[in-house]
Amino acid sequence: MLSFLPAIDRYIFRLVIVPMLGVFALAASLLLLDKMLRLLDFVAVEGGPIGVVFQMLATLIPEYASLAIPLGLLLGILLAFRKLATTSELDVFRAVGLSYGRLLRVPFAITAVLMTVNVALVFFIQPVSRFTYERLEYELRSGALGASIKVGEFTTLADRMALRIEESENDGRDLKGIFARVANDRGQVLSISAKGGSFLATTDDPDTIILRLSEGTIVQDTGSQTPRVLTFTRHDLPIDLPAIEEFRDRGVEEREYILPELLRIGWADNASESKRDASQASFNFRLVEVVMMALMPLLAVALGIPPKRSTSALGVFLSIIMVVAYHKVNQYGEDVAALGIVDPIIALWLPFFLFAALIIWMYYRVAIVPGGQAIGALENWFAKVTKRFGKLFKRNRRVVLDEADA
């Protein structure tokens, strides 16, 4: 598939793509698993169907992908150049006249493709999927997704019925130990107990379901001293479903706007000042997050090449810290810009240019300065700390062995 590329580009592509896809899959999986546990608990509390958990997780994939793509790109390139450096292959490439710019040709091509994907995610797909997630959550809370009656608890339906079920089998299809207290239109109260039952849908009225009871007793309060008692083998009890308001329209929150809507509202004269500030802040936040991806290859090279005769992994951990910290700074900048406290250009683009200047300086130190190292001081400090802890560990181990011999 990549036969049209020179051999060196195919080799670097393989070095980058494998860890990049691995990091992307790992990061997205961890985020989804953490959210899945919370959603399972939420759906269980609300009494909804288990299938809605996977629908809600699917709507979160674009949001998590927009976070995992830059991280996977950074670590994929970083680990590839780290391997080249630790195996001395990078020295060979440099000796035959290949510059860092030439070696970064394929990583920058991958970056361009992923930037295009991220633009589609953050400006078009993610806003719609986020609105879908909010709608599913609303429908789950309101019961529109078929929220089940909680076993062992009294549930009030349509303000005229109290229902309690002792046991539920076959995913709610078979009910055991049913008690219901119903107020009819004439003001009479029916107390119904049944051995079993099941819910049935009606074809003529979607707002009503039938609770089919079997082998039970009905006690009707007629207002006299002696209530009327009836026994039945089968009895159908209609239940009116509560009215559910339709969910709001998309666009109440700025993160639900797609790109044309952000541009139209953010610079519209007839929009309120708070709406313009929030839309401009959201637009600049999304844009600056995408543009920063263009500098990821330079940051990866600056942090991925350890000092000579060193296999330190400090750059790997530092890269994650820097990217996450920058993302949090952008989130804070978006919040203050949305409130109108600071102009979005200053709140979001000033940190970008500062971070970009730091990345370019670090890359210059590694790629241009002979023997330069962007984090050389940190590498030396990390090596000393690691060595000190190693000596302390050996001393404690020796003491433990001596005590064991004694």
VEXDREN-2710 file (C-alpha; in Angstrom, 1 decimal):
% VEXDREN-2710
k/r/px/py/pz
1/MET/0.0/0.0/0.0
2/LEU/2.9/2.4/0.7
3/SER/5.2/1.0/-2.0
4/PHE/5.3/4.4/-3.7
5/LEU/7.1/5.9/-0.7
6/PRO/10.9/5.6/-0.2
7/ALA/12.1/2.8/2.1
8/ILE/13.0/5.2/4.9
9/ASP/9.5/6.8/4.9
10/ARG/7.9/3.3/5.0
11/TYR/10.1/2.4/7.9
12/ILE/9.3/5.5/9.9
13/PHE/5.6/5.1/9.1
14/ARG/5.6/1.6/10.6
15/LEU/7.5/2.9/13.7
16/VAL/4.9/5.6/14.2
17/ILE/1.6/4.0/13.3
18/VAL/1.8/1.0/15.6
19/PRO/2.3/2.8/19.0
20/MET/0.1/5.6/17.8
21/LEU/-2.9/3.2/17.2
22/GLY/-2.1/1.4/20.5
23/VAL/-2.1/4.6/22.5
24/PHE/-5.2/5.8/20.8
25/ALA/-7.0/2.6/21.5
26/LEU/-5.8/2.4/25.1
27/ALA/-6.7/6.0/25.9
28/ALA/-10.2/5.8/24.4
29/SER/-10.8/2.4/26.1
30/LEU/-9.8/3.7/29.5
31/LEU/-12.1/6.8/29.1
32/LEU/-15.0/4.7/27.9
33/LEU/-14.6/2.1/30.6
34/ASP/-14.5/4.7/33.3
35/LYS/-17.7/6.3/31.9
36/MET/-19.3/2.9/31.4
37/LEU/-19.1/2.1/35.1
38/ARG/-20.8/5.4/36.0
39/LEU/-23.5/4.9/33.3
40/LEU/-24.2/1.4/34.5
41/ASP/-24.8/2.7/38.0
42/PHE/-26.9/5.6/36.7
43/VAL/-29.1/3.4/34.5
44/ALA/-29.5/0.9/37.3
45/VAL/-30.7/3.7/39.7
46/GLU/-33.1/5.1/37.0
47/GLY/-34.4/1.6/36.2
48/GLY/-33.7/1.9/32.5
49/PRO/-32.8/-0.8/29.9
50/ILE/-29.2/-1.9/29.8
51/GLY/-29.0/-1.2/26.0
52/VAL/-29.1/2.5/26.6
53/VAL/-25.7/2.3/28.2
54/PHE/-24.1/1.3/25.0
55/GLN/-26.0/4.0/23.0
56/MET/-24.8/6.7/25.4
57/LEU/-21.2/5.3/25.2
58/ALA/-21.4/5.4/21.4
59/THR/-22.3/9.1/21.5
60/LEU/-19.3/9.8/23.7
61/ILE/-16.8/8.2/21.3
62/PRO/-16.3/11.5/19.2
63/GLU/-15.6/13.5/22.3
64/TYR/-13.1/11.0/23.7
65/ALA/-11.5/10.5/20.2
66/SER/-10.8/14.2/19.9
67/LEU/-8.8/13.9/23.1
68/ALA/-7.2/10.6/22.3
69/ILE/-6.1/11.5/18.8
70/PRO/-3.6/14.3/19.8
71/LEU/-2.2/12.1/22.6
72/GLY/-1.8/9.1/20.4
73/LEU/-0.1/11.2/17.7
74/LEU/2.3/12.7/20.1
75/LEU/3.3/9.4/21.8
76/GLY/3.4/7.5/18.5
77/ILE/6.0/9.9/17.0
78/LEU/7.8/10.2/20.4
79/LEU/8.2/6.4/20.9
80/ALA/9.3/6.0/17.2
81/PHE/12.1/8.5/17.5
82/ARG/13.0/7.3/21.0
83/LYS/13.5/3.8/19.5
84/LEU/15.6/5.3/16.7
85/ALA/17.7/7.2/19.2
86/THR/18.3/4.3/21.7
87/THR/19.2/1.9/18.9
88/SER/21.7/4.4/17.3
89/GLU/19.7/4.3/14.1
90/LEU/19.1/8.0/14.4
91/ASP/22.9/8.6/14.4
92/VAL/23.2/6.6/11.2
93/PHE/20.5/8.6/9.5
94/ARG/22.1/11.8/10.6
95/ALA/25.5/10.6/9.4
96/VAL/24.3/10.0/5.9
97/GLY/22.8/13.5/5.7
98/LEU/19.2/13.0/6.6
99/SER/18.0/16.0/8.6
100/TYR/15.2/16.0/11.2
101/GLY/13.0/17.8/8.7
102/ARG/13.4/14.9/6.3
103/LEU/12.8/12.3/8.9
104/LEU/9.6/14.2/10.0
105/ARG/8.1/14.1/6.5
106/VAL/5.9/11.1/7.2
107/PRO/4.9/12.2/10.8
108/PHE/3.8/15.6/9.4
109/ALA/1.7/13.8/6.7
110/ILE/0.1/11.7/9.4
111/THR/-0.5/14.9/11.5
112/ALA/-2.2/16.6/8.5
113/VAL/-4.6/13.6/8.1
114/LEU/-5.4/13.5/11.8
115/MET/-5.9/17.2/12.0
116/THR/-8.6/16.9/9.2
117/VAL/-10.3/14.1/11.2
118/ASN/-10.2/16.2/14.4
119/VAL/-11.7/19.2/12.6
120/ALA/-14.6/17.1/11.5
121/LEU/-14.9/15.7/15.1
122/VAL/-14.8/18.9/17.1
123/PHE/-16.7/21.2/14.7
124/PHE/-19.4/18.8/13.3
125/ILE/-19.7/15.3/14.8
126/GLN/-19.0/16.0/18.5
127/PRO/-21.7/18.8/18.9
128/VAL/-24.4/16.5/17.5
129/SER/-23.3/13.5/19.4
130/ARG/-23.1/15.5/22.6
131/PHE/-26.7/16.7/22.1
132/THR/-27.8/13.1/21.5
133/TYR/-26.1/12.0/24.8
134/GLU/-28.1/14.8/26.6
135/ARG/-31.3/13.7/25.0
136/LEU/-30.8/10.0/25.9
137/GLU/-30.0/11.1/29.5
138/TYR/-33.2/13.2/29.6
139/GLU/-35.3/10.3/28.2
140/LEU/-33.8/7.9/30.7
141/ARG/-34.6/10.2/33.6
142/SER/-38.2/10.9/32.4
143/GLY/-39.0/7.2/31.6
144/ALA/-39.3/7.6/27.8
145/LEU/-36.9/4.7/27.3
146/GLY/-39.1/2.3/29.1
147/ALA/-37.8/2.7/32.7
148/SER/-38.8/-0.3/34.7
149/ILE/-40.6/-0.4/38.0
150/LYS/-38.2/-1.0/40.8
151/VAL/-38.6/-4.4/42.5
152/GLY/-39.5/-4.3/46.2
153/GLU/-40.4/-0.6/46.2
154/PHE/-43.7/1.3/45.9
155/THR/-44.0/3.2/42.6
156/THR/-46.5/5.9/41.9
157/LEU/-48.0/6.0/38.4
158/ALA/-50.1/8.9/37.0
159/ASP/-50.9/10.1/40.5
160/ARG/-53.7/7.5/40.8
161/MET/-51.9/4.2/41.3
162/ALA/-49.3/2.8/43.7
163/LEU/-47.7/-0.4/42.5
164/ARG/-45.3/-2.8/44.3
165/ILE/-43.7/-6.0/42.8
166/GLU/-41.9/-8.5/44.9
167/GLU/-39.9/-10.4/42.2
168/SER/-39.1/-10.0/38.6
169/GLU/-37.9/-12.8/36.3
170/ASN/-36.9/-13.2/32.6
171/ASP/-35.8/-9.6/32.3
172/GLY/-39.0/-8.2/33.7
173/ARG/-41.4/-10.4/31.6
174/ASP/-42.6/-12.4/34.5
175/LEU/-43.7/-10.6/37.7
176/LYS/-44.3/-12.2/41.1
177/GLY/-46.1/-11.0/44.2
178/ILE/-47.9/-7.9/42.9
179/PHE/-49.8/-5.4/45.0
180/ALA/-51.6/-2.3/43.5
181/ARG/-53.8/0.4/45.0
182/VAL/-55.8/2.2/42.4
183/ALA/-58.2/5.2/42.6
184/ASN/-60.9/5.0/39.9
185/ASP/-62.8/7.9/38.4
186/ARG/-65.7/7.6/40.9
187/GLY/-63.4/8.2/43.9
188/GLN/-63.4/4.5/44.9
189/VAL/-60.2/2.8/45.9
190/LEU/-59.3/-0.7/44.7
191/SER/-56.7/-2.8/46.5
192/ILE/-55.4/-5.5/44.2
193/SER/-53.1/-8.4/45.0
194/ALA/-52.0/-11.1/42.5
195/LYS/-49.7/-14.0/42.5
196/GLY/-48.2/-13.1/39.1
197/GLY/-48.5/-10.9/36.1
198/SER/-46.8/-9.3/33.1
199/PHE/-46.9/-6.0/31.1
200/LEU/-48.4/-6.0/27.7
201/ALA/-48.3/-3.2/25.1
202/THR/-51.5/-1.9/23.4
203/THR/-51.8/-1.2/19.7
204/ASP/-54.6/1.3/19.8
205/ASP/-53.2/3.6/22.5
206/PRO/-49.4/4.0/22.9
207/ASP/-49.9/6.0/26.1
208/THR/-51.4/3.1/27.9
209/ILE/-50.0/-0.3/28.8
210/ILE/-51.8/-3.4/30.3
211/LEU/-50.8/-5.1/33.4
212/ARG/-52.2/-8.6/33.1
213/LEU/-52.7/-10.1/36.6
214/SER/-53.2/-13.8/37.4
215/GLU/-54.7/-15.5/40.4
216/GLY/-55.5/-12.6/42.7
217/THR/-58.0/-10.7/44.8
218/ILE/-59.6/-7.3/44.4
219/VAL/-60.9/-5.4/47.4
220/GLN/-63.2/-2.5/46.5
221/ASP/-63.8/0.3/49.0
222/THR/-67.5/1.2/48.3
223/GLY/-67.8/3.6/51.2
224/SER/-69.8/1.1/53.3
225/GLN/-68.6/-0.8/56.3
226/THR/-68.2/-4.0/54.3
227/PRO/-65.9/-3.7/51.2
228/ARG/-66.6/-5.8/48.1
229/VAL/-64.2/-8.6/47.6
230/LEU/-63.6/-10.3/44.2
231/THR/-61.3/-13.1/43.2
232/PHE/-60.1/-13.6/39.7
233/THR/-58.0/-16.0/37.6
234/ARG/-57.0/-13.3/35.1
235/HIS/-57.5/-9.5/35.2
236/ASP/-56.3/-6.8/32.9
237/LEU/-55.4/-3.5/34.6
238/PRO/-54.8/-0.6/32.3
239/ILE/-52.0/1.8/33.3
240/ASP/-51.8/5.3/31.9
241/LEU/-48.2/6.3/31.1
242/PRO/-47.1/9.7/32.4
243/ALA/-46.9/12.4/29.9
244/ILE/-43.3/13.2/28.8
245/GLU/-42.3/16.6/27.6
246/GLU/-40.2/16.7/24.4
247/PHE/-36.5/17.4/24.8
248/ARG/-35.2/20.8/24.2
249/ASP/-33.8/21.9/20.8
250/ARG/-30.1/21.6/20.1
251/GLY/-28.1/24.7/20.8
252/VAL/-28.9/25.6/24.3
253/GLU/-25.2/25.0/25.1
254/GLU/-22.4/26.4/22.9
255/ARG/-20.7/23.1/22.6
256/GLU/-23.7/21.8/20.7
257/TYR/-23.2/24.2/17.9
258/ILE/-21.5/23.1/14.7
259/LEU/-19.0/25.3/12.9
260/PRO/-21.5/27.4/10.7
261/GLU/-23.7/28.1/13.7
262/LEU/-20.7/29.2/15.8
263/LEU/-19.6/31.6/13.1
264/ARG/-23.1/33.0/12.6
265/ILE/-23.9/33.5/16.3
266/GLY/-20.5/34.5/17.5
267/TRP/-20.3/37.5/15.1
268/ALA/-24.0/38.4/14.8
269/ASP/-25.1/41.9/15.7
270/ASN/-28.6/40.8/16.8
271/ALA/-27.2/38.2/19.3
272/SER/-26.8/39.1/23.0
273/GLU/-23.3/39.9/24.2
274/SER/-23.1/36.9/26.5
275/LYS/-24.2/34.6/23.6
276/ARG/-21.5/36.1/21.3
277/ASP/-18.8/35.8/24.0
278/ALA/-19.7/32.1/24.7
279/SER/-19.8/31.3/20.9
280/GLN/-16.5/33.0/20.2
281/ALA/-14.9/31.3/23.2
282/SER/-16.1/27.9/22.0
283/PHE/-15.0/28.5/18.4
284/ASN/-11.5/29.6/19.5
285/PHE/-11.1/26.8/22.0
286/ARG/-11.9/24.1/19.4
287/LEU/-9.7/25.8/16.8
288/VAL/-6.7/26.2/19.0
289/GLU/-6.9/22.6/20.1
290/VAL/-6.7/21.5/16.5
291/VAL/-4.0/23.9/15.4
292/MET/-1.8/22.7/18.4
293/MET/-1.6/19.3/16.7
294/ALA/0.6/20.8/14.0
295/LEU/3.4/21.2/16.7
296/MET/3.1/17.7/18.1
297/PRO/5.8/16.2/15.9
298/LEU/8.3/18.8/17.0
299/LEU/7.4/18.3/20.7
300/ALA/7.7/14.5/20.2
301/VAL/11.2/14.8/18.7
302/ALA/12.3/17.2/21.4
303/LEU/11.2/14.9/24.3
304/GLY/11.7/11.5/22.6
305/ILE/15.5/11.7/22.1
306/PRO/17.3/11.0/25.4
307/PRO/20.9/12.0/26.2
308/LYS/23.7/9.9/24.8
309/ARG/24.2/6.6/26.6
310/SER/20.9/7.0/28.4
311/THR/17.6/5.2/28.2
312/SER/15.7/7.6/30.4
313/ALA/11.9/7.7/29.8
314/LEU/11.5/11.1/31.4
315/GLY/10.4/12.6/28.1
316/VAL/7.5/10.2/27.8
317/PHE/6.0/11.2/31.1
318/LEU/6.8/14.9/30.6
319/SER/5.1/14.9/27.2
320/ILE/1.8/13.6/28.7
321/ILE/2.0/16.2/31.6
322/MET/2.6/19.1/29.2
323/VAL/-0.2/18.1/26.8
324/VAL/-2.7/17.6/29.6
325/ALA/-1.7/20.8/31.4
326/TYR/-2.0/22.8/28.2
327/HIS/-5.5/21.3/27.6
328/LYS/-6.6/22.3/31.1
329/VAL/-5.2/25.9/30.5
330/ASN/-7.3/26.1/27.4
331/GLN/-10.4/24.9/29.2
332/TYR/-9.9/27.6/31.8
333/GLY/-9.3/30.2/29.1
334/GLU/-12.6/29.1/27.4
335/ASP/-14.5/29.6/30.7
336/VAL/-13.2/33.1/31.4
337/ALA/-13.7/34.1/27.8
338/ALA/-17.3/32.8/27.8
339/LEU/-18.0/35.0/30.8
340/GLY/-16.7/38.0/29.0
341/ILE/-13.8/38.6/31.5
342/VAL/-11.0/38.2/28.9
343/ASP/-11.1/38.5/25.2
344/PRO/-11.0/35.0/23.6
345/ILE/-7.9/35.9/21.5
346/ILE/-6.0/36.7/24.7
347/ALA/-7.4/33.9/26.8
348/LEU/-6.8/31.1/24.2
349/TRP/-4.2/32.2/21.7
350/LEU/-1.7/33.8/24.1
351/PRO/-1.1/30.4/25.9
352/PHE/-0.9/28.8/22.4
353/PHE/1.9/31.1/21.2
354/LEU/3.7/30.7/24.5
355/PHE/3.5/26.9/24.3
356/ALA/4.4/27.0/20.6
357/ALA/7.5/29.1/21.4
358/LEU/8.5/26.6/24.1
359/ILE/8.1/23.7/21.7
360/ILE/10.1/25.4/18.9
361/TRP/12.9/26.3/21.3
362/MET/13.0/22.7/22.6
363/TYR/13.1/21.3/19.0
364/TYR/15.9/23.9/18.1
365/ARG/18.0/22.7/21.0
366/VAL/17.7/19.0/19.9
367/ALA/17.8/19.4/16.1
368/ILE/20.1/22.4/15.5
369/VAL/22.4/22.9/18.5
370/PRO/25.2/20.3/18.4
371/GLY/24.9/18.0/21.4
372/GLY/21.9/20.0/22.6
373/GLN/19.3/18.6/24.9
374/ALA/16.0/20.4/25.6
375/ILE/15.5/18.8/29.0
376/GLY/19.1/18.1/29.8
377/ALA/19.0/19.6/33.3
378/LEU/15.8/17.6/34.1
379/GLU/17.4/14.4/32.7
380/ASN/20.5/14.9/35.0
381/TRP/18.3/15.6/38.0
382/PHE/16.1/12.6/37.2
383/ALA/19.2/10.4/36.8
384/LYS/20.5/11.5/40.2
385/VAL/17.2/10.9/41.9
386/THR/16.9/7.5/40.3
387/LYS/20.4/6.5/41.3
388/ARG/19.8/7.7/44.9
389/PHE/16.6/5.7/45.2
390/GLY/18.4/2.7/43.7
391/LYS/21.1/2.9/46.4
392/LEU/18.5/3.3/49.1
393/PHE/16.6/0.3/47.9
394/LYS/19.8/-1.9/47.8
395/ARG/20.8/-0.8/51.3
396/ASN/17.3/-1.6/52.7
397/ARG/17.4/-5.0/50.9
398/ARG/20.8/-5.8/52.4
399/VAL/19.5/-5.0/55.9
400/VAL/16.5/-7.2/55.4
401/LEU/18.7/-10.1/54.2
402/ASP/21.1/-9.7/57.1
403/GLU/18.2/-9.8/59.6
404/ALA/16.8/-12.9/57.9
405/ASP/20.3/-14.6/58.1
406/ALA/20.5/-13.7/61.8
END
